[in-house]
Amino acid sequence: MEYNANTYRTILFLFIVFFLCINALAQSPTIPDTTIIFTPSNPNLIQPQSYRPMTKAWGLDLLLSNNGFGLGMFYRYEFTDELSMMLNFAISDVKDQTEFEQYDYYGNSFIPGKKNRLLMMPLTVSVQYRLFKDDIVDNFRPFINAGLGPTMMYVSPYANPTDYYYSDGTYAYTDPGKIDFFTSLKYGKMRYTLGGYIGAGAYFGMEKGTLTGLSIKYFLAPFPDGIEVMEGGYMKNFGGLFITLTFGSLF
């Protein structure tokens, strides 16, 4: 096929027109799509936010053991997603296994032979390690922990028994002379030792400002010289198994 001069001029003309059209479209203002692009009237309405995980927590512990109830408080600091440090302080009652509560004629309770009341107050620093972080959902976070620290034992008198006799000198009865709890605190004294525990538990729910958990720990506080709880009986090891309910706040 042969092309004459007119054909070449026509092709060149069309090429120039096409080039000019493309150039004009490129330089024309772009009409924004208002359905996609949103420009706020106040630029300060949109602020960049950076995520800061909550690594600290504090709260209360409710303790349950064979000695009764106890109350504690804690502070928790999270180093990583798996490793945390905790500072705990608690107060709980201590009883001897041989204690047996009785009631007198007027309905007043007393424990025959009991000499001293004991309140155990451990202050422990513990390490907590989260288990199965990548295998279990975040609303159930199991852990193991262990702690060590000074343990204070407040020893106060339980009773001041008095013997009564008949006019002929024969023994009649013994008034247990139970001392009121708050009154006995005035006559108490503190004993000290080193205590520690190991335990396991889990936190429940998502971490959205609150911390709720359940744990079981075995606490041991030895007193080599012993402390007299029952008349003539000295206990040298205190503590035992504790079930702890934790209620805290993250920040």
Backbone bond lengths (Angstrom), bond angles and torsions (degrees), N, CA, C in turn:
res aa  C-N    CA-C-N  psi(-1)  N-CA   C-N-CA  omega(-1)  CA-C   N-CA-C  phi
1 M - - - 1.461 - - 1.522 108.37 -
2 E 1.357 116.41 133.65 1.453 122.10 -177.18 1.525 109.64 -105.56
3 Y 1.361 115.40 142.58 1.458 121.71 178.23 1.510 109.04 -115.06
4 N 1.373 117.56 130.90 1.458 122.01 177.51 1.518 109.21 -90.83
5 A 1.331 115.19 -177.88 1.474 120.39 -175.89 1.512 111.20 -67.20
6 N 1.344 119.16 -36.29 1.463 121.57 179.87 1.521 111.53 -63.55
7 T 1.331 114.02 -37.76 1.478 117.72 179.07 1.519 111.07 -62.86
8 Y 1.342 115.83 -44.71 1.469 119.17 179.19 1.516 111.72 -63.28
9 R 1.367 117.37 -37.80 1.467 119.62 179.23 1.530 110.89 -67.08
10 T 1.337 115.73 -37.04 1.473 119.11 179.13 1.528 110.80 -65.04
11 I 1.339 116.57 -44.11 1.482 120.92 179.82 1.519 110.21 -63.17
12 L 1.354 116.76 -42.69 1.458 119.99 178.96 1.520 111.44 -63.73
13 F 1.356 117.58 -40.01 1.461 122.16 179.23 1.530 111.21 -62.93
14 L 1.356 115.52 -45.29 1.467 118.94 179.49 1.531 111.67 -64.41
15 F 1.304 116.96 -37.61 1.464 121.77 178.80 1.520 110.59 -63.61
16 I 1.376 115.84 -42.92 1.467 119.31 179.60 1.521 110.68 -65.53
17 V 1.354 116.84 -43.18 1.460 120.32 178.35 1.527 111.27 -60.72
18 F 1.332 117.08 -42.94 1.481 121.55 179.08 1.522 110.75 -62.35
19 F 1.342 116.13 -42.38 1.458 120.00 -179.54 1.520 111.15 -64.45
20 L 1.379 117.05 -41.44 1.451 120.90 179.49 1.524 111.84 -65.29
21 C 1.343 116.35 -37.91 1.478 119.44 178.25 1.525 111.38 -64.61
22 I 1.319 116.66 -43.88 1.479 120.30 179.14 1.511 110.26 -62.43
23 N 1.328 117.09 -42.26 1.460 121.16 -178.98 1.523 110.83 -65.67
24 A 1.349 117.38 -38.03 1.469 120.84 179.28 1.514 111.67 -67.27
25 L 1.335 116.64 -40.09 1.469 119.73 178.17 1.522 111.60 -65.75
26 A 1.319 115.45 -36.03 1.468 119.00 -179.43 1.514 111.91 -67.36
27 Q 1.340 116.79 -32.61 1.456 119.70 -177.58 1.524 113.46 -91.64
28 S 1.322 118.94 -6.47 1.466 122.02 -178.92 1.520 110.09 -74.13
29 P 1.366 120.38 146.27 1.483 122.52 179.53 1.516 111.91 -64.45
30 T 1.338 115.25 141.59 1.461 121.57 -179.17 1.516 110.17 -86.38
31 I 1.309 117.09 129.99 1.461 122.07 178.22 1.524 108.62 -86.27
32 P 1.336 117.95 117.58 1.477 119.49 -177.90 1.518 112.09 -67.61
33 D 1.335 114.28 148.65 1.460 121.45 175.28 1.524 107.84 -89.09
34 T 1.335 116.80 101.87 1.466 120.15 -174.52 1.518 112.83 -68.56
35 T 1.315 117.96 -13.64 1.460 119.61 178.25 1.515 111.59 -78.65
36 I 1.319 117.76 -12.57 1.468 121.23 -177.25 1.521 110.63 -115.88
37 I 1.317 116.49 -43.18 1.458 120.69 -176.00 1.520 109.18 -93.92
38 F 1.341 116.63 129.07 1.462 121.62 178.85 1.511 108.87 -124.68
39 T 1.308 116.38 121.87 1.449 122.14 177.46 1.518 108.79 -112.35
40 P 1.346 119.11 110.42 1.470 120.54 -177.49 1.511 111.70 -67.44
41 S 1.341 115.22 147.47 1.461 119.52 178.08 1.513 111.43 -64.90
42 N 1.348 116.56 -30.47 1.462 121.68 176.88 1.522 108.45 -114.93
43 P 1.319 118.92 107.19 1.476 120.07 -177.05 1.512 113.51 -58.18
44 N 1.345 118.39 -23.07 1.458 121.12 -177.84 1.525 113.10 -75.13
45 L 1.368 116.13 -5.61 1.464 118.30 178.89 1.516 111.87 -66.97
46 I 1.314 116.87 -30.06 1.466 121.44 -178.52 1.521 108.13 -106.62
47 Q 1.311 116.04 115.58 1.457 121.79 -179.22 1.513 109.51 -122.01
48 P 1.321 117.87 137.52 1.473 119.66 176.00 1.516 110.07 -67.84
49 Q 1.319 117.20 135.10 1.458 123.11 -179.04 1.526 109.32 -119.21
50 S 1.314 115.49 137.41 1.464 120.86 176.20 1.520 108.71 -111.00
51 Y 1.338 118.17 137.99 1.457 123.16 -177.28 1.520 110.02 -79.69
52 R 1.339 116.74 127.69 1.457 121.94 177.24 1.517 108.76 -122.29
53 P 1.325 117.03 108.88 1.466 118.71 -178.19 1.526 111.41 -66.01
54 M 1.335 116.39 148.15 1.466 121.95 178.35 1.522 108.67 -85.00
55 T 1.322 116.12 111.29 1.467 121.66 -173.93 1.524 112.96 -105.94
56 K 1.337 118.36 -2.17 1.462 120.64 -177.49 1.526 109.68 -121.96
57 A 1.316 115.25 151.98 1.463 120.08 178.65 1.524 109.28 -153.78
58 W 1.311 116.03 152.91 1.462 121.83 173.30 1.523 107.49 -147.65
59 G 1.326 116.24 159.61 1.453 118.54 -178.52 1.516 112.54 171.90
60 L 1.339 115.13 -159.94 1.454 122.94 -175.01 1.515 111.19 -117.71
61 D 1.336 115.07 150.39 1.464 123.36 174.39 1.522 109.06 -118.99
62 L 1.323 116.23 131.78 1.460 121.66 170.66 1.519 107.74 -104.82
63 L 1.326 117.14 122.44 1.454 122.33 -174.52 1.523 111.03 -109.33
64 L 1.316 115.11 138.91 1.461 121.94 177.48 1.514 108.84 -130.29
65 S 1.337 116.02 127.26 1.460 121.34 178.40 1.517 108.96 -144.50
66 N 1.340 117.02 -178.12 1.458 119.83 178.73 1.524 111.92 -70.88
67 N 1.355 116.49 -8.21 1.462 120.58 175.43 1.521 112.62 -90.79
68 G 1.320 116.88 -9.58 1.453 119.90 -177.86 1.518 111.43 123.38
69 F 1.319 115.71 -147.56 1.456 122.11 -176.78 1.519 110.95 -101.50
70 G 1.324 114.17 157.81 1.452 121.42 175.01 1.515 109.65 -145.23
71 L 1.309 115.71 166.15 1.456 121.48 -178.66 1.521 108.94 -135.40
72 G 1.335 115.74 138.50 1.449 119.58 -179.43 1.511 111.72 -145.04
73 M 1.314 115.11 174.45 1.453 122.06 175.93 1.528 108.51 -139.27
74 F 1.338 115.98 157.52 1.464 119.41 -175.40 1.525 111.07 -145.44
75 Y 1.341 113.88 158.74 1.464 122.53 169.85 1.523 106.53 -130.73
76 R 1.321 116.35 132.99 1.467 121.50 -175.43 1.520 109.55 -126.82
77 Y 1.358 115.46 134.19 1.462 120.98 175.99 1.524 108.41 -126.86
78 E 1.315 115.50 128.99 1.465 121.81 -175.62 1.520 109.86 -98.98
79 F 1.345 116.71 114.01 1.460 121.19 177.14 1.527 110.99 -76.12
80 T 1.336 116.26 -47.63 1.455 122.92 177.33 1.522 108.26 -135.74
81 D 1.330 116.61 -177.19 1.460 120.13 177.61 1.524 112.12 -65.32
82 E 1.340 117.01 -17.27 1.469 120.39 -176.01 1.522 113.36 -113.91
83 L 1.320 118.91 -25.63 1.461 121.79 -172.57 1.531 110.84 -116.68
84 S 1.355 115.72 128.63 1.457 122.00 179.25 1.517 110.19 -136.35
85 M 1.333 115.27 157.90 1.457 122.02 174.10 1.525 108.12 -117.02
86 M 1.342 116.23 143.57 1.459 120.49 -179.24 1.522 110.17 -132.86
87 L 1.327 114.67 146.66 1.456 122.99 172.71 1.521 107.10 -119.50
88 N 1.344 117.09 120.42 1.467 122.36 -175.27 1.524 111.12 -121.78
89 F 1.322 115.32 142.46 1.457 121.77 170.37 1.521 107.83 -136.47
90 A 1.342 116.60 134.40 1.466 120.33 -176.15 1.519 110.31 -144.20
91 I 1.331 114.96 158.47 1.468 122.85 174.24 1.522 107.71 -129.67
92 S 1.332 116.54 127.08 1.464 120.09 179.40 1.516 110.09 -144.63
93 D 1.319 115.67 154.74 1.456 122.23 179.23 1.526 109.74 -78.64
94 V 1.323 116.01 153.59 1.469 122.17 177.98 1.518 108.43 -127.16
95 K 1.332 115.86 133.69 1.466 121.28 179.44 1.514 110.73 -130.70
96 D 1.302 114.72 154.13 1.468 121.31 172.95 1.525 108.74 -86.27
97 Q 1.326 117.38 143.57 1.458 120.83 -178.31 1.520 113.03 -64.88
98 T 1.324 116.89 -19.93 1.471 120.21 -178.96 1.529 112.86 -88.64
99 E 1.325 117.91 1.20 1.466 120.08 -179.16 1.524 110.28 -67.87
100 F 1.334 114.46 138.49 1.466 120.38 177.98 1.524 108.74 -141.44
101 E 1.318 115.05 114.90 1.461 120.05 -175.00 1.522 111.41 -78.87
102 Q 1.322 115.87 135.68 1.458 122.42 177.34 1.528 109.98 -127.84
103 Y 1.358 115.29 171.42 1.467 120.32 -179.39 1.524 108.70 -129.71
104 D 1.329 115.10 141.43 1.463 118.79 178.68 1.531 110.07 -86.69
105 Y 1.318 115.78 -173.55 1.465 122.30 -176.04 1.530 111.94 -61.36
106 Y 1.341 116.19 -28.13 1.464 120.86 -176.58 1.536 112.64 -95.76
107 G 1.326 117.55 6.21 1.462 121.45 178.58 1.512 114.91 86.18
108 N 1.324 118.69 9.73 1.461 121.65 178.28 1.526 109.94 -83.60
109 S 1.312 116.82 133.22 1.470 120.77 -178.76 1.527 110.57 -85.38
110 F 1.326 115.28 148.25 1.459 121.49 174.57 1.521 108.41 -159.15
111 I 1.334 115.60 160.80 1.465 121.96 179.58 1.517 107.57 -116.41
112 P 1.312 118.13 108.99 1.466 120.73 -178.93 1.520 111.74 -60.12
113 G 1.312 116.26 133.11 1.457 121.23 175.62 1.517 114.88 83.93
114 K 1.328 118.29 -3.09 1.466 118.66 -179.63 1.516 109.41 -79.68
115 K 1.339 114.86 133.46 1.458 119.54 -175.92 1.527 113.13 -106.11
116 N 1.333 116.96 -41.18 1.461 119.96 -174.61 1.524 112.19 -132.01
117 R 1.326 115.41 146.29 1.462 121.96 167.03 1.522 108.47 -90.58
118 L 1.334 116.16 147.03 1.453 120.71 179.36 1.523 110.42 -130.08
119 L 1.315 115.77 134.32 1.451 123.03 171.82 1.529 108.38 -121.08
120 M 1.322 116.95 121.76 1.456 121.81 -178.96 1.521 109.54 -97.52
121 M 1.338 116.37 130.44 1.460 122.16 -176.92 1.528 110.05 -131.35
122 P 1.332 117.64 86.15 1.463 120.26 179.12 1.530 112.32 -84.44
123 L 1.312 115.76 141.89 1.461 123.64 172.15 1.520 106.58 -119.49
124 T 1.321 117.69 109.83 1.457 120.93 -172.35 1.521 111.93 -123.95
125 V 1.323 114.54 146.08 1.464 122.67 170.08 1.521 106.41 -108.69
126 S 1.318 117.17 125.12 1.459 120.33 -173.57 1.521 111.47 -130.06
127 V 1.324 114.41 160.26 1.458 123.15 175.25 1.518 107.69 -114.53
128 Q 1.326 115.47 134.10 1.468 121.44 -177.49 1.534 109.18 -121.91
129 Y 1.331 115.64 130.64 1.468 120.70 -178.60 1.522 109.88 -121.19
130 R 1.327 115.60 123.95 1.466 120.89 179.94 1.524 110.57 -78.95
131 L 1.329 116.92 136.37 1.459 123.24 -178.74 1.527 111.32 -101.05
132 F 1.325 115.92 147.65 1.473 123.67 170.59 1.529 112.22 53.73
133 K 1.323 116.79 44.43 1.464 120.18 -176.64 1.530 112.34 -58.44
134 D 1.327 117.81 -41.10 1.462 121.55 -175.48 1.522 113.16 -91.13
135 D 1.326 117.62 -0.33 1.463 120.59 -175.17 1.519 113.56 -112.69
136 I 1.343 117.94 -16.71 1.469 121.75 -176.03 1.523 108.49 -124.41
137 V 1.328 117.09 144.08 1.464 121.98 179.88 1.524 110.54 -60.89
138 D 1.348 116.05 155.35 1.456 121.38 -172.74 1.526 114.14 -70.08
139 N 1.326 119.04 -16.90 1.467 118.67 -179.88 1.536 112.30 -81.48
140 F 1.324 117.33 2.93 1.469 122.14 171.65 1.520 106.92 -139.78
141 R 1.354 116.55 108.05 1.453 121.60 -171.50 1.534 110.18 -122.17
142 P 1.315 118.67 89.40 1.472 120.95 -179.92 1.525 111.39 -72.16
143 F 1.336 115.19 154.44 1.464 119.99 -179.06 1.522 110.18 -153.49
144 I 1.317 115.29 163.60 1.461 123.47 168.60 1.522 107.32 -122.91
145 N 1.328 116.88 152.02 1.454 119.30 -179.77 1.516 110.60 -150.55
146 A 1.324 114.48 163.28 1.461 121.99 177.98 1.517 107.68 -152.79
147 G 1.341 116.01 142.55 1.460 119.96 -176.79 1.514 112.64 -143.12
148 L 1.327 115.25 162.35 1.460 122.17 -178.43 1.522 108.23 -151.20
149 G 1.347 116.40 144.51 1.456 119.14 177.51 1.516 112.34 172.63
150 P 1.325 116.81 175.31 1.469 121.13 -180.00 1.529 111.35 -68.06
151 T 1.335 114.71 141.54 1.466 121.34 178.51 1.522 108.68 -122.71
152 M 1.323 115.56 126.70 1.460 121.64 -179.81 1.527 109.38 -105.17
153 M 1.308 116.48 135.88 1.455 122.30 178.17 1.531 108.23 -120.07
154 Y 1.327 115.70 115.70 1.460 119.81 179.13 1.528 108.57 -93.91
155 V 1.332 115.84 118.85 1.462 122.95 -175.00 1.525 108.60 -109.10
156 S 1.337 116.82 118.58 1.463 121.18 179.48 1.530 109.02 -130.29
157 P 1.338 118.36 151.35 1.473 121.03 -176.06 1.526 111.78 -67.79
158 Y 1.334 115.56 139.56 1.462 121.28 179.31 1.520 112.11 -90.42
159 A 1.350 116.20 -39.44 1.469 119.28 -174.80 1.523 110.47 -153.44
160 N 1.307 113.76 160.49 1.458 121.73 173.60 1.528 107.08 -128.47
161 P 1.344 117.43 80.84 1.471 120.84 -173.12 1.535 112.27 -66.08
162 T 1.322 113.96 145.91 1.466 120.75 179.51 1.528 109.29 -130.66
163 D 1.345 116.32 130.55 1.466 121.56 178.31 1.532 110.05 -89.85
164 Y 1.340 115.34 139.45 1.462 121.65 177.16 1.527 109.52 -119.83
165 Y 1.351 115.37 145.58 1.463 120.99 -175.96 1.530 109.79 -129.29
166 Y 1.322 113.69 156.05 1.463 119.12 174.49 1.522 109.72 -74.65
167 S 1.322 115.23 170.88 1.468 120.29 -177.87 1.523 112.59 -63.35
168 D 1.342 115.44 -23.82 1.464 117.43 178.95 1.518 112.42 -87.65
169 G 1.318 116.28 4.38 1.457 120.23 176.75 1.508 116.03 93.32
170 T 1.319 116.92 -4.08 1.461 118.74 179.48 1.535 110.08 -80.43
171 Y 1.321 113.65 151.30 1.471 120.32 -176.69 1.528 110.35 -66.56
172 A 1.320 116.72 135.49 1.465 121.72 179.10 1.520 110.85 -105.05
173 Y 1.288 117.35 -64.95 1.463 120.71 179.35 1.530 108.90 -165.15
174 T 1.322 115.65 171.71 1.469 122.09 177.93 1.522 109.56 -118.16
175 D 1.299 115.11 123.87 1.468 120.28 174.30 1.529 107.07 -81.55
176 P 1.346 118.69 119.49 1.464 119.54 -177.30 1.519 112.90 -60.25
177 G 1.315 116.87 -25.95 1.472 118.92 176.70 1.522 113.06 59.88
178 K 1.318 115.75 42.81 1.470 119.73 -178.54 1.521 110.55 -60.72
179 I 1.352 115.13 131.85 1.457 121.55 -179.22 1.524 108.61 -93.92
180 D 1.311 116.29 135.28 1.455 121.07 178.24 1.529 110.60 -57.74
181 F 1.337 115.75 145.02 1.470 121.23 -174.18 1.526 111.48 -55.85
182 F 1.319 117.57 -51.71 1.462 120.32 -176.26 1.523 111.41 -70.21
183 T 1.321 116.95 -30.97 1.459 119.55 176.55 1.525 111.06 -67.71
184 S 1.344 116.29 -39.50 1.463 120.25 -178.27 1.525 112.31 -66.44
185 L 1.337 117.35 -25.74 1.468 119.64 -179.66 1.525 112.04 -61.80
186 K 1.325 116.93 -27.62 1.461 119.90 -179.44 1.524 112.10 -68.02
187 Y 1.332 116.56 -22.13 1.460 120.33 -175.98 1.530 112.39 -106.96
188 G 1.313 117.42 11.13 1.459 120.24 -176.56 1.516 113.42 -85.20
189 K 1.320 114.42 170.78 1.460 121.45 176.92 1.524 108.79 -143.83
190 M 1.334 115.45 158.91 1.457 121.24 -174.64 1.526 110.60 -101.10
191 R 1.332 114.60 140.49 1.460 122.55 172.65 1.533 107.69 -121.70
192 Y 1.331 116.98 152.01 1.464 120.68 -174.29 1.524 111.10 -130.65
193 T 1.343 113.99 149.08 1.455 120.86 174.13 1.527 108.51 -160.02
194 L 1.319 116.17 -177.89 1.464 121.89 177.47 1.523 108.47 -108.45
195 G 1.326 116.26 126.66 1.459 120.87 -179.06 1.512 111.92 -124.07
196 G 1.311 116.07 166.69 1.455 120.84 178.72 1.509 111.53 -162.64
197 Y 1.331 116.15 170.36 1.459 120.18 -178.54 1.520 110.87 -152.40
198 I 1.315 115.26 160.62 1.459 123.51 168.26 1.526 106.90 -128.67
199 G 1.328 116.73 150.05 1.455 118.15 -176.69 1.512 112.59 -164.80
200 A 1.316 114.35 179.99 1.464 122.44 178.94 1.515 107.91 -153.57
201 G 1.317 116.26 154.80 1.457 120.42 -179.79 1.509 111.36 -176.03
202 A 1.323 115.93 -160.78 1.465 121.23 -179.17 1.520 109.23 -158.49
203 Y 1.335 114.30 149.35 1.460 121.75 170.25 1.522 108.65 -100.34
204 F 1.337 115.67 147.87 1.464 120.62 -176.07 1.523 110.11 -120.46
205 G 1.342 115.33 150.78 1.453 120.79 177.23 1.513 111.42 84.69
206 M 1.337 114.91 166.43 1.453 120.80 178.69 1.529 109.38 -78.82
207 E 1.349 115.33 151.14 1.458 121.22 -179.47 1.527 109.55 -78.96
208 K 1.319 116.77 85.23 1.459 122.10 -179.00 1.527 110.31 -125.55
209 G 1.316 115.89 49.65 1.454 120.48 176.76 1.506 114.58 99.79
210 T 1.332 118.77 -15.56 1.455 121.53 179.38 1.521 110.34 -123.23
211 L 1.320 115.05 156.28 1.458 121.90 -179.72 1.524 107.90 -132.83
212 T 1.338 117.07 116.07 1.461 122.58 -179.19 1.518 108.69 -128.36
213 G 1.334 116.79 131.05 1.454 118.97 -177.14 1.511 113.37 -154.36
214 L 1.314 114.54 168.92 1.461 123.94 177.48 1.523 107.81 -136.53
215 S 1.331 116.61 133.02 1.458 120.08 -178.86 1.519 110.80 -144.84
216 I 1.320 115.17 159.29 1.458 123.59 175.94 1.521 107.39 -126.11
217 K 1.323 116.30 130.76 1.461 118.92 179.53 1.523 110.46 -140.84
218 Y 1.320 114.41 151.56 1.461 120.61 175.83 1.519 107.52 -108.76
219 F 1.331 115.03 118.03 1.470 121.33 -176.91 1.524 109.74 -107.96
220 L 1.332 115.92 140.83 1.460 121.10 179.63 1.521 109.73 -135.66
221 A 1.357 115.73 128.03 1.465 122.50 178.00 1.528 107.96 -133.27
222 P 1.335 118.95 98.89 1.468 121.16 -178.13 1.532 112.77 -84.10
223 F 1.333 115.74 139.29 1.465 123.15 171.41 1.528 106.76 -122.59
224 P 1.319 117.70 97.61 1.467 120.72 -174.49 1.531 114.23 -56.22
225 D 1.326 117.91 -34.38 1.470 120.38 -179.45 1.523 112.23 -81.51
226 G 1.312 117.80 -13.07 1.452 121.67 179.34 1.525 113.02 79.78
227 I 1.333 115.30 155.65 1.467 122.64 175.57 1.522 107.83 -128.48
228 E 1.329 116.14 130.08 1.462 120.99 -177.20 1.533 109.86 -78.28
229 V 1.330 115.72 113.45 1.457 121.63 176.62 1.520 109.55 -100.49
230 M 1.320 116.64 -57.10 1.454 122.64 173.04 1.519 109.28 -94.35
231 E 1.309 116.51 154.02 1.467 121.32 -178.25 1.527 110.16 -56.02
232 G 1.351 115.09 118.02 1.463 120.46 178.58 1.515 114.65 79.26
233 G 1.331 119.40 -0.14 1.462 121.41 -179.24 1.519 111.20 -115.87
234 Y 1.342 116.51 127.23 1.458 121.73 -176.30 1.526 109.88 -112.68
235 M 1.331 115.22 128.31 1.462 121.09 175.55 1.524 109.34 -97.03
236 K 1.351 115.20 136.70 1.461 120.02 -178.74 1.519 113.49 -112.28
237 N 1.329 117.75 -17.73 1.459 121.62 179.91 1.526 109.52 -127.75
238 F 1.310 115.32 128.07 1.459 121.28 -178.21 1.523 109.47 -123.92
239 G 1.310 114.14 159.17 1.462 119.07 179.80 1.510 110.23 125.72
240 G 1.342 115.75 -129.72 1.449 120.98 -179.71 1.518 111.43 117.80
241 L 1.321 114.58 -160.38 1.460 121.61 -176.52 1.533 109.86 -90.18
242 F 1.329 115.49 130.45 1.467 121.68 -179.78 1.523 109.94 -123.74
243 I 1.322 116.45 135.41 1.463 122.63 169.51 1.523 107.00 -103.51
244 T 1.330 116.53 126.57 1.454 121.00 -172.34 1.523 111.01 -121.68
245 L 1.328 115.66 127.96 1.463 122.72 172.28 1.517 108.21 -102.06
246 T 1.327 116.73 127.01 1.452 122.12 -174.84 1.531 110.54 -112.22
247 F 1.331 115.49 131.40 1.466 122.00 176.60 1.523 107.25 -132.88
248 G 1.331 116.20 114.39 1.454 119.05 -175.64 1.506 113.28 -140.71
249 S 1.332 113.93 179.29 1.458 122.26 -179.77 1.521 108.82 -129.58
250 L 1.334 116.32 133.66 1.455 122.80 178.64 1.522 110.63 -92.20
251 F 1.322 115.72 146.40 1.471 119.36 175.40 1.517 110.05 -154.37
